[in-house]
Amino acid sequence: MEGKTEYVKNSINFGEPWDEGDMVLISESDEKVYASNAVLKMMSPVFKAMFNSDMKEKNMTEVKLPGKSTTDLVVFMEAIHPNTWATVSVWNIDVLLQLSREYLVDKLIKRCENYMAEAEPCLANFIRAAEYGFQEVKKKNMQFVLAQPLTVLQQHYWFSKLKDDDLVNILQTKVLMQEYAFCTTTNLLNNYFDEDYTCNARLRSGKASVSSWALPPIEPMVSCTKEQRKGNLKLCPHKTATLRKQTQDAYDKFCSYKKTTDFVIHPPGP
């Protein structure tokens, strides 16, 4: 694991014996991590069941944990022990999420969720939230993901970690957003510009407002539903190929018009 973990003042070196280190966790590399039996049982029902049951680990002072690296076990102990209580950060969150789910440490899972809820939105946190069922965090980061160009997302290290269902959902939503923008752009041109793309009477009269410019009614162009105008995007019942050709042509003309003309939206009239 890269980076460093943040600590509080009372730090414990779990890689060496210490006063209350009465339980030794053996990593995959046969290295020892000195933990507290009481803390493990208090924080994790998995460890509690292991140490209180008739399992052979009950009377053991050493427990082998296959597949767990020494670094990860130390990071885990630093996060759950009251005398260290390491802060959740970008450097340790993936280890903490993985081990807290495996050992059912609900309080640590909640700390990780709170960290992501307060962090800046990013693709990595969207994927983490999807994996661990943090729905509100997922929604927050979904808005960020949708705002990024697909070419940018594809270059991101985490892109390959997207689940198929989430990737399909992202792509479908992007297509719907593009379609909605095409519908709006075309209807905007039809409502506010004449065939030569000069301002029509409605704009010249000052009756068009910024809000009507941004989102004019769509019905004259295609039979979209009220839900679409509210932003609940659904596929329009028109022929997509025809729409794309018409709207792309209109959009190209519109862009050309903007390059050669002072483009001003008149404020609403009295």
TORDREN-372902 format. One line per 4 residues: their letters; for each residue z, x, y of N, C-alpha, C, O, CB. Coordinates in steps of 0.1 Angstrom, whole numbers. Atoms other than C-alpha are relative to their C-alpha. Glycine has a CB too. Example, Ala and Ser with C-alpha at 12.3 -4.5 7.8 and 13.67 -1.06 7.14 Angstrom:
% TORDREN-372902
as) 0,9,-12,78,123,-45,0,9,12,7,19,12,12,-10,0; 0,-9,-11,71,137,-11,8,-8,11,9,-3,22,-14,4,5
***
This chain:
% TORDREN-372902
megk) 0,8,-12,0,0,0,0,9,12,7,19,13,12,-9,0; 1,-8,-11,-9,13,34,10,-4,11,15,-16,11,-14,0,6; -9,4,-11,12,14,66,14,1,-3,18,6,-14,-3,-14,4; -14,-1,2,49,13,71,7,-14,2,1,-23,9,5,10,11
teyv) -8,12,-1,75,-14,68,10,1,12,16,12,14,7,-4,-13; -10,-1,-11,97,-23,98,14,-3,-6,15,-11,-15,-3,-10,11; -13,1,5,134,-20,92,10,-4,11,8,-3,23,5,13,-6; -11,2,-9,167,-32,107,8,13,-1,5,22,-8,9,-12,-3
knsi) -7,-13,-1,193,-5,115,6,4,-13,5,16,-16,11,-1,11; -7,-4,13,213,-6,82,-10,1,-11,-13,-8,-18,11,-10,-3; 10,-2,10,186,9,60,6,6,-13,15,14,-13,-11,9,5; -4,-6,14,190,16,22,-12,6,-6,-23,1,-5,6,-12,-9
nfge) 11,-7,7,169,40,3,1,-5,-15,9,0,-23,1,16,1; -1,6,14,162,20,-29,-6,9,-10,-5,6,-22,-8,-13,0; 6,-10,9,145,50,-44,11,10,-6,8,18,-14,-11,8,6; -11,-9,4,179,67,-48,12,-8,-3,14,-19,2,3,11,10
pwde) -12,8,3,213,56,-63,8,-3,13,9,6,22,9,8,-10; -8,4,-11,235,38,-38,12,-8,-5,12,-13,-16,-8,-7,11; -13,6,4,270,21,-39,-2,-13,-8,4,-14,-19,8,-2,12; 1,13,7,259,-14,-49,-13,-1,-8,-17,-11,-12,0,-11,11
gdmv) 12,0,8,227,-3,-67,3,0,-15,1,10,-22,-9,11,3; -5,1,14,239,-16,-101,-11,-5,-10,-8,-7,-21,12,-9,-1; 11,4,8,205,-27,-114,-12,9,3,-16,11,14,-4,-15,2; 11,-9,-2,176,-3,-120,-13,-7,-5,-14,-12,-16,2,13,-8
lise) 13,6,3,140,-17,-119,-9,12,-3,-11,21,5,-5,-9,12; 9,-10,5,115,5,-138,-14,-4,3,-19,-14,-2,2,4,-15; 14,4,-4,80,5,-122,-10,4,-11,-6,10,-22,-3,7,13; 10,-3,9,47,9,-140,-2,15,-2,-7,20,-12,-13,-6,4
sdek) 1,-15,1,49,47,-134,13,6,-5,15,18,-4,-4,6,14; -13,-4,6,84,48,-150,9,6,11,18,14,8,-2,10,-11; -9,-4,-11,100,55,-116,11,-11,2,9,-22,-1,-8,2,13; -12,9,-1,134,39,-108,1,-5,15,0,3,24,12,7,-4
vyas) -3,6,-13,141,15,-80,14,-6,-2,16,-15,-10,-10,-11,4; -13,4,2,178,9,-75,3,-13,8,2,-13,21,10,11,4; -1,13,-7,185,-28,-67,14,-5,-2,22,1,-10,-10,-10,-6; -13,7,1,215,-51,-64,-1,-12,-9,-9,-21,-7,6,-4,13
navl) 0,11,10,221,-74,-94,3,-13,7,-4,-23,5,10,2,-11; -5,12,-7,239,-99,-71,-11,-5,9,-13,-18,10,12,3,8; 10,4,-9,211,-100,-45,-12,-6,-7,-17,-16,-3,-4,12,9; 11,5,8,184,-104,-71,2,-14,-5,-6,-23,-5,-3,9,-12
kmms) -3,13,5,202,-133,-87,1,-11,11,-2,-23,9,13,0,-8; -2,9,-11,210,-149,-53,-14,-4,5,-15,-16,9,8,6,11; 13,3,-7,174,-147,-40,-11,-6,-10,-19,-13,-6,-5,12,6; 10,4,9,154,-153,-72,5,-7,-13,13,-1,-20,-8,12,-5
pvfk) -5,7,12,160,-180,-99,-6,7,-13,0,5,-23,-5,-14,1; 5,-7,12,138,-159,-122,9,11,-4,12,12,-16,-14,6,3; -10,-11,3,161,-129,-120,13,-6,-5,20,-1,-14,2,9,11; -13,6,4,191,-152,-122,0,-5,-14,9,-2,-22,3,-12,9
amfn) 1,5,14,179,-168,-154,-1,12,-10,5,12,-21,-13,-8,-2; 1,-12,8,170,-133,-168,14,6,-2,17,10,-14,-9,10,7; -13,-7,1,205,-119,-161,11,-9,-6,21,-4,-10,4,6,13; -11,9,4,225,-150,-170,-2,-6,-14,7,-12,-20,2,-11,10
sdmk) 4,7,13,207,-161,-202,4,9,-12,10,20,-10,-15,-3,-1; -2,-8,12,209,-148,-238,-11,10,-2,-12,17,-12,1,-9,-12; 11,-10,1,178,-126,-231,6,14,0,17,16,4,-10,-2,12; -5,-13,2,182,-90,-239,3,7,13,11,17,14,-10,8,-8
eknm) -3,-7,-13,181,-81,-202,14,-3,6,18,3,15,-11,-5,10; -13,5,-5,215,-99,-197,9,12,2,16,13,12,6,-10,-9; -10,-11,0,235,-68,-206,-6,13,3,1,24,2,7,0,-13; 7,-13,-3,210,-42,-195,2,3,15,3,-5,23,-15,-1,-3
tevk) 0,-5,-14,213,-21,-163,-13,5,4,-15,9,16,11,11,1; 14,-4,-4,176,-12,-164,-9,-11,-6,-8,-15,-17,-3,14,-6; 10,10,4,147,-36,-165,-14,5,3,-17,9,14,2,-14,7; 13,-4,-2,111,-26,-170,-9,-11,5,-8,-23,0,-6,6,-13
lpgk) 9,10,-6,86,-45,-148,-15,6,0,-19,12,9,4,-3,15; 13,-5,1,51,-37,-161,-9,-6,11,-8,-17,15,-6,-4,-14; 10,5,-10,23,-39,-135,5,0,14,-2,-3,23,-4,-14,-3; -6,0,-13,47,-34,-106,1,15,4,7,23,-3,14,-7,1
sttd) -1,-14,-5,43,-2,-85,13,2,6,20,-7,10,-12,2,10; -13,-4,-6,73,17,-72,0,-5,15,10,-10,19,2,15,-1; 0,4,-14,62,11,-36,2,-15,2,9,-19,11,-14,4,6; -1,14,-1,58,-26,-41,14,-5,-3,19,-14,4,-10,-7,-9
lvvf) -13,4,3,92,-30,-57,10,4,12,19,-4,15,5,7,-13; -8,-4,-11,108,-10,-28,-2,-10,12,8,-14,18,-3,14,4; 4,9,-11,90,-32,-2,7,-14,-3,12,-20,6,-15,-2,1; -6,13,4,102,-63,-21,16,0,3,21,-9,9,-3,-4,-14
meai) -15,-1,-2,139,-51,-21,3,1,15,13,-5,19,5,12,-8; -3,-1,-15,137,-42,16,-1,-13,7,6,-15,17,-10,10,6; 2,13,-6,126,-77,24,11,-10,-4,13,-19,4,-13,-6,-3; -10,10,5,153,-96,4,14,4,1,23,-4,1,-3,-4,-14
hpnt) -14,-5,-1,184,-74,8,5,-3,14,-1,1,24,1,15,-4; -6,3,-14,207,-86,37,2,12,9,2,11,21,13,-7,-2; -3,-12,-8,214,-50,48,-13,7,5,-12,16,13,8,10,-8; 13,-6,-5,177,-42,53,-9,-11,7,-13,-10,18,-8,7,-11
watv) 7,11,-6,159,-75,58,-13,4,7,-14,0,19,9,-9,9; 12,-5,-6,125,-59,65,-8,-12,6,-9,-22,0,-8,8,-9; 8,10,-6,103,-78,89,-13,-2,-7,-19,8,-12,-3,4,15; 13,3,5,72,-95,75,-11,5,9,-10,2,21,-2,-15,-4
svwn) 11,-5,-8,41,-77,88,-13,0,-7,-14,-3,-19,4,14,6; 14,-1,6,4,-72,82,0,11,-11,-8,10,-20,-10,4,10; 0,-11,10,14,-41,61,6,-4,-13,3,2,-23,7,12,6; -7,3,12,36,-58,36,-1,-14,-5,3,-18,-16,15,2,2
idvl) 1,14,3,27,-95,36,-6,-3,-14,-2,-12,-21,-7,-7,11; 6,3,13,4,-94,6,9,3,-12,9,-4,-22,-13,8,-1; -10,-4,11,30,-76,-16,11,-11,-1,14,-16,-11,6,14,2; -11,9,-1,57,-100,-4,-4,-14,-5,3,-21,-12,5,-1,14
lqls) 5,13,5,36,-131,-11,-2,0,-15,2,-9,-22,-14,-4,7; 3,-1,14,26,-119,-45,13,0,-8,15,-8,-18,-8,12,-4; -12,-1,8,61,-110,-57,10,-12,3,17,-16,-7,8,13,4; -8,12,-2,79,-139,-40,-5,-12,-7,3,-20,-11,1,-3,15
reyl) 5,11,9,56,-163,-58,3,2,-14,7,-7,-21,-15,-2,2; -3,-3,14,61,-146,-91,15,-2,-3,18,-7,-14,-4,14,-3; -15,1,3,99,-145,-88,6,-12,7,18,-13,8,6,13,5; -4,12,-6,101,-178,-69,11,2,11,21,-5,11,6,-9,-11
vdkl) -9,-2,-11,118,-165,-38,-5,-8,12,-13,-4,20,0,16,4; 6,10,-10,112,-196,-16,3,5,14,-6,2,23,7,-13,-3; -3,-4,-14,130,-182,15,-10,11,5,-14,11,16,14,5,1; 9,-10,-4,107,-152,15,-14,-5,2,-21,-1,11,0,12,-10
ikrc) 13,6,-2,76,-173,10,-1,-7,13,-11,-7,20,-2,-10,-12; -1,7,-13,87,-194,40,-1,10,12,-8,7,22,13,-8,1; 1,-10,-11,91,-163,61,-14,5,2,-19,8,13,10,12,-3; 14,-4,0,56,-152,52,-9,-11,7,-17,-8,15,-5,3,-14
enym) 7,11,-6,43,-186,61,2,-1,15,-8,-2,23,4,-14,-6; -4,0,-14,61,-185,95,-7,11,7,-12,10,19,15,1,2; 6,-11,-6,47,-151,102,-15,-3,2,-20,0,13,1,13,-9; 14,3,-1,11,-163,96,-2,-11,10,-13,-11,17,-6,-4,-13
aeae) 1,11,-10,17,-194,117,0,5,14,-6,-1,23,11,-10,-2; -2,-6,-14,26,-172,147,-10,11,3,-12,14,14,14,5,2; 9,-11,-2,0,-145,141,-13,-5,6,-16,-17,5,-2,7,-13; 13,3,-5,-34,-144,157,-9,-4,-11,-8,2,-22,-7,12,8
pcla) 9,5,11,-60,-164,136,-9,11,-4,-14,19,4,-8,-12,5; 9,-10,6,-81,-143,113,-5,-5,-14,1,-14,-19,6,14,-1; 6,3,13,-102,-145,81,11,3,-11,12,-5,-20,-13,7,-3; -9,-4,10,-75,-127,61,11,-11,-1,15,-15,-12,7,13,3
nfir) -11,10,1,-48,-153,70,-5,-14,-4,2,-21,-11,6,-2,14; 6,13,6,-72,-182,62,0,1,-15,3,-8,-22,-14,-2,6; 1,-2,15,-77,-167,27,14,-1,-6,17,-7,-16,-7,13,-3; -14,0,5,-39,-161,23,5,-14,0,12,-19,-10,9,9,9
aaey) -5,13,-1,-31,-196,35,-6,-9,-11,1,-18,-17,-3,-6,14; 6,8,10,-56,-211,11,5,3,-14,7,-6,-22,-16,2,0; -5,-4,13,-43,-191,-18,14,-5,-3,18,-9,-14,0,15,-1; -14,3,2,-6,-200,-12,3,-14,5,15,-18,5,8,10,7
gfqe) -2,14,-3,-11,-236,-1,7,-3,14,14,-13,15,8,-6,-10; -5,2,-14,-1,-232,36,-10,-8,8,-18,-2,15,4,14,7; 10,8,-5,-21,-261,48,-2,0,16,-13,1,21,2,-15,-3; 0,-1,-14,-12,-260,85,-6,13,5,-14,14,15,14,-3,7
vkkk) 5,-13,-4,-18,-223,87,-15,1,-3,-23,7,4,7,11,-8; 15,0,4,-52,-228,69,-8,-7,11,-19,-2,14,-2,-7,-14; 8,7,-11,-63,-254,95,-1,8,12,-12,9,18,7,-13,3; 1,-8,-13,-54,-231,124,-10,11,-2,-17,13,8,14,6,2
nmqf) 9,-11,2,-73,-202,109,-15,-5,-3,-24,3,0,5,9,-11; 13,6,2,-102,-225,99,-8,-1,13,-20,2,13,1,-13,-7; 6,1,-13,-110,-230,136,-6,13,4,-17,14,10,9,-6,10; 5,-13,-4,-113,-193,141,-12,4,-9,-22,9,-4,12,10,-2
vlaq) 11,-4,9,-135,-188,110,-13,-7,4,-24,-1,4,4,-4,-14; 12,8,-4,-159,-216,121,-6,6,13,-18,4,15,3,-14,2; 5,-5,-12,-162,-199,155,-7,13,-1,-14,18,8,11,1,10; 6,-13,2,-174,-166,140,-14,-2,-6,-16,-10,-15,9,8,-9
pltv) 13,0,6,-211,-160,133,1,4,-15,9,13,-19,-10,10,7; 0,-3,15,-218,-159,95,-2,15,-2,4,21,-11,-10,-8,-7; 3,-14,2,-232,-124,99,12,9,2,14,19,-4,-11,5,9; -12,-7,-3,-199,-112,113,10,-2,-11,16,8,-16,7,-5,13
lqqh) -9,3,12,-179,-129,85,-4,8,-12,5,14,-19,1,-15,-3; 5,-7,12,-201,-113,59,4,15,0,5,21,-11,-15,-2,-2; -3,-14,-1,-192,-78,71,15,3,-1,19,14,-2,-5,6,13; -14,-1,1,-155,-85,69,5,4,-14,-1,-1,-24,7,-13,5
ywfs) -5,-4,13,-135,-68,41,5,-11,-8,3,-11,-20,11,10,2; -6,11,7,-119,-101,32,-10,-10,-5,-7,-19,-12,10,-7,8; 10,11,3,-152,-121,29,-2,-2,-15,-3,-13,-19,-13,4,7; 2,1,15,-156,-113,-8,12,-7,-7,10,-10,-18,-2,14,-6
klkd) -12,6,6,-121,-127,-14,0,-15,2,9,-22,-4,12,6,6; 1,15,-2,-131,-162,-3,-2,-7,-13,-11,-3,-21,-11,-4,11; 3,8,12,-129,-188,-30,-13,-8,2,-16,-11,13,12,-10,-3; 13,7,-1,-161,-206,-38,1,-13,8,-8,-16,16,-6,-2,-14
ddlv) -2,13,-7,-148,-240,-26,2,2,15,-4,-6,22,12,-7,-6; -2,-2,-14,-137,-226,7,-12,5,7,-15,1,18,12,10,2; 12,-5,-6,-169,-207,13,-10,-12,1,-17,-12,12,-6,11,-9; 9,12,-1,-189,-239,5,4,-9,12,-5,-13,20,-1,-8,-13
nilq) -5,9,-11,-167,-259,29,-4,6,14,-8,-1,23,15,-2,-1; 3,-7,-13,-172,-233,57,-15,-1,3,-19,-4,14,4,15,-1; 15,1,-2,-210,-232,52,-5,-14,3,-13,-16,12,-7,5,-12; 4,14,-3,-213,-270,51,4,-4,14,-4,-11,21,6,-9,-10
tkvl) -5,4,-13,-192,-274,82,-9,7,11,-12,1,21,14,4,2; 8,-7,-10,-213,-248,101,-14,-7,1,-19,-8,12,-2,15,-4; 13,7,0,-245,-266,91,1,-13,8,-7,-16,16,-5,-3,-14; -2,12,-7,-231,-299,103,2,2,15,-3,-6,23,13,-7,-5
mqey) -2,-3,-14,-220,-283,136,-13,3,7,-16,-1,18,10,12,2; 14,-3,-6,-255,-269,141,-8,-12,2,-15,-14,12,-7,10,-9; 7,12,0,-270,-302,133,4,-9,12,-4,-15,19,1,-8,-13; -6,8,-10,-247,-320,157,-4,6,14,-7,-2,23,15,0,-1
afct) 4,-7,-12,-255,-294,184,-15,-3,3,-19,-5,15,2,15,0; 15,3,-1,-293,-300,178,-1,-14,5,-9,-17,15,-7,2,-13; 1,14,-4,-288,-338,181,4,-1,15,-3,-8,23,9,-9,-8; -5,1,-13,-268,-334,213,-10,6,10,-12,0,21,14,6,1
ttnl) 9,-7,-9,-292,-309,229,-13,-8,3,-17,-10,14,-4,14,-5; 13,8,-1,-323,-331,222,3,-12,8,-5,-16,17,-5,-3,-14; -2,12,-8,-307,-362,235,4,2,14,0,-5,23,12,-8,-7; -3,-4,-13,-294,-344,265,-13,2,8,-14,-3,19,8,13,0
lnny) 13,-2,-7,-330,-334,274,-7,-13,2,-13,-16,13,-9,9,-8; 7,13,-1,-343,-369,267,6,-9,11,0,-16,18,1,-8,-13; -7,9,-10,-316,-385,290,-1,6,14,-1,-2,23,14,-1,-5; -2,-5,-14,-316,-361,319,-12,8,5,-11,13,17,12,9,0
fded) 12,-7,-5,-350,-344,321,-13,-7,-3,-14,-14,-13,0,14,-6; 13,6,2,-385,-356,326,-8,9,-10,-4,19,-14,-8,-2,13; 8,-7,9,-414,-344,304,-3,15,4,-4,23,-4,-13,-7,-3; 3,-13,-5,-420,-314,326,13,8,2,14,19,7,-7,0,13
ytcn) -13,-7,0,-382,-305,323,5,2,14,13,11,16,-1,13,-7; -7,0,-13,-374,-312,359,11,-11,0,10,-20,-8,-10,-2,12; -11,9,0,-342,-331,367,-6,-14,2,-14,-16,11,10,3,10; 4,14,-2,-348,-369,363,8,-7,11,18,-1,17,0,-7,-13
arlr) -7,8,-11,-336,-396,387,15,-1,-2,22,-1,7,-6,-14,0; -15,2,2,-302,-399,370,8,13,5,18,11,11,2,-2,-15; -7,-12,-5,-293,-362,377,-1,1,15,8,4,22,-7,12,-7; 2,-1,-14,-308,-363,412,9,-10,8,13,-7,19,-15,-2,4
sgka) -8,10,-6,-288,-394,420,15,3,0,23,-3,8,-2,-14,-6; -14,-4,0,-256,-377,412,9,-9,-9,21,-8,-9,6,0,13; -7,9,8,-246,-403,386,4,7,-14,12,1,-21,-8,-12,-3; -3,-6,13,-244,-378,357,12,9,2,12,17,12,-12,9,-5
svss) -12,-9,-1,-210,-361,352,-1,11,-10,-9,11,-19,12,-9,-2; 0,-12,9,-202,-329,334,3,-5,-14,-2,0,-24,11,10,4; -3,5,14,-187,-349,305,-12,-7,-6,-14,-5,-18,12,-10,1; 12,7,5,-218,-370,301,-11,10,-4,-19,9,-13,-6,-11,9
walp) 9,-11,3,-238,-338,302,4,7,-14,-5,10,-22,0,11,11; -4,-7,12,-217,-322,275,-2,-8,-13,-5,-2,-23,15,4,2; 1,8,12,-218,-351,251,-6,-13,3,1,-23,3,14,-1,-7; 6,13,-3,-243,-378,259,-1,-8,-13,0,-3,-24,-15,2,6
piep) 1,9,12,-247,-408,235,-12,5,-8,-22,9,-3,-2,-14,4; 10,-5,9,-267,-400,204,-9,-11,-5,-20,-8,-10,7,8,-12; 7,11,6,-279,-434,193,-15,0,3,-23,-3,-6,6,-13,4; 15,0,-3,-313,-432,212,-8,10,-8,-20,7,-10,-2,2,15
mvsc) 8,-11,7,-322,-401,192,0,-3,-15,-10,-4,-21,6,13,2; -1,3,14,-309,-409,157,12,-10,-1,20,-11,7,3,13,-8; -11,10,2,-286,-436,142,12,7,-6,16,5,-17,-5,-10,-10; -12,-6,5,-255,-415,140,11,-10,2,10,-19,10,3,13,9
tkeq) -11,9,-1,-222,-432,136,10,3,11,9,14,17,7,-1,-13; -10,-2,-10,-193,-436,160,9,12,-5,15,19,4,9,-12,2; -9,-11,5,-173,-412,137,-6,13,4,1,23,7,1,-1,-15; 7,-13,-4,-199,-385,146,3,3,14,6,14,18,-15,0,-3
rkgn) -2,-2,-14,-194,-390,183,15,4,2,18,11,12,-3,-13,8; -14,-4,-2,-156,-386,178,2,14,-5,13,19,-3,9,-10,-8; -2,-14,5,-162,-353,161,2,1,-15,3,12,-20,11,7,7; -1,0,15,-158,-364,125,-14,1,-6,-20,-9,-9,7,-13,-5
lklc) 14,-3,3,-190,-348,115,-4,-5,-14,2,-2,-24,-3,14,1; 6,5,13,-211,-365,87,-15,2,2,-21,1,13,4,-14,-4; 14,-2,0,-247,-360,78,-7,-12,6,-4,-24,3,-6,2,-14; 7,11,-6,-271,-381,99,-10,-6,-10,-15,2,-18,-7,5,13
phkt) 9,6,9,-294,-406,81,-14,2,4,-23,-6,0,3,-15,-1; 14,-3,-4,-326,-391,96,-6,11,-8,1,17,-16,-1,3,15; 7,-11,7,-351,-367,82,4,13,6,-1,16,18,-15,-2,-1; -5,-13,-6,-335,-333,87,-11,9,5,-10,15,15,9,7,-10
atlr) 11,-10,-3,-368,-313,87,-6,-4,13,-9,4,22,-10,0,-11; 6,5,-13,-383,-335,115,9,3,11,5,7,22,-3,-15,-1; -10,-2,-10,-351,-333,135,0,15,4,0,18,16,14,-5,-4; -1,-15,-3,-349,-295,133,-12,4,8,-11,12,17,2,8,-13
kqtq) 12,-5,-7,-385,-291,144,0,-6,14,-3,2,24,-13,-6,-7; 0,6,-13,-381,-315,173,10,6,9,8,10,21,2,-15,-1; -11,-5,-8,-348,-302,185,-2,15,3,2,20,14,13,-2,-7; 3,-14,-3,-358,-265,181,-10,2,11,-8,10,20,-4,7,-13
dayd) 10,-1,-10,-389,-271,202,6,-3,14,4,3,24,-11,-9,-3; -7,4,-12,-368,-289,228,9,11,5,10,13,17,7,-13,-2; -9,-11,-4,-342,-262,228,-7,12,6,-2,18,16,9,4,-12; 8,-11,-5,-368,-235,233,-5,-2,14,-4,7,22,-11,3,-10
kfcs) 5,4,-13,-383,-253,262,12,0,10,10,4,22,-7,-14,0; -12,1,-9,-348,-259,277,4,14,4,7,17,15,11,-7,-7; -4,-14,-3,-340,-221,274,-10,6,10,-6,13,19,1,8,-13; 10,-5,-9,-373,-213,291,2,-5,14,0,2,24,-14,-3,-6
ykkt) -2,6,-13,-366,-237,319,12,6,7,11,8,19,3,-16,-2; -12,-5,-6,-331,-223,325,-3,14,6,3,18,16,11,1,-10; 3,-13,-4,-346,-188,329,-7,0,14,-7,10,21,-8,8,-10; 8,1,-12,-369,-199,358,5,-9,11,-1,-10,21,-14,-3,-4
tdfv) -5,10,-9,-348,-225,376,15,1,2,22,5,-7,-3,-14,-5; -14,1,-3,-315,-227,393,6,-12,-6,2,-23,-2,3,0,15; -5,11,8,-296,-249,369,14,-5,5,23,3,4,1,4,-15; -13,5,-6,-269,-271,386,3,-14,-6,-6,-22,-6,-1,1,15
ihpp) -4,14,3,-250,-301,373,6,-6,12,16,-1,17,10,1,-12; -5,7,-12,-245,-325,401,14,-7,-3,15,-13,-14,-10,-10,5; -13,7,3,-209,-339,404,-3,-15,0,-13,-20,6,11,3,10; 1,15,0,-204,-377,398,-1,-5,15,6,0,24,11,-7,-7
gp) 1,6,-13,-214,-398,428,12,-9,3,20,-12,-6,-13,-8,2; -12,8,-4,-189,-420,447,-1,-14,-7,8,-22,-5,0,-3,15
***
